[in-house]
Amino acid sequence: MISEKQRNIKKLQKESSILKSISSLVIELSSELPLLSKVSFIRVVLSDDKSFVKVFVYSSYGESVVLDFIKSLVPYIPSIKTSLSKMSDFRRVPNLKFFYDHQYEKVQYIESLIDSVPK
């Protein structure tokens, strides 16, 4: 029987593999996606039932750049899924959902609060 720790490790390994695969596939589309140079794929979260993947994207240029990038990426999602199925050992390829990652803005806000406190 697989322990909870082993299950979490396997999930993290799959998430890492998915992030690497999606990043490499999207880089191949760089000539067709001019906003690619302004965004970064930050992290991937695989759902517990493995039916979908949340892909978090960040840009220092702001949320509007990321949303425009996601809109330009939508027509390519089926081909990314097809390529992902060939690259990985999934029984069923999960659906891909792209989101803007607010995590870095929160970190910057907290750091600015810490810096503003007198020593």
Buried (B, 14 or more C-beta within 10 A) or exposed (E): EEEEEEEEEEBEEBBEBBBBBBEEBBEEBEEEBEBBEBBBBBBBBBEEEBEEBBBBBBBEEEBEBBBBBBEBBEEBBEEBBEBBBEBBEBEEBBEBBBBBBEEBEEEEEEEEEEEEEEE
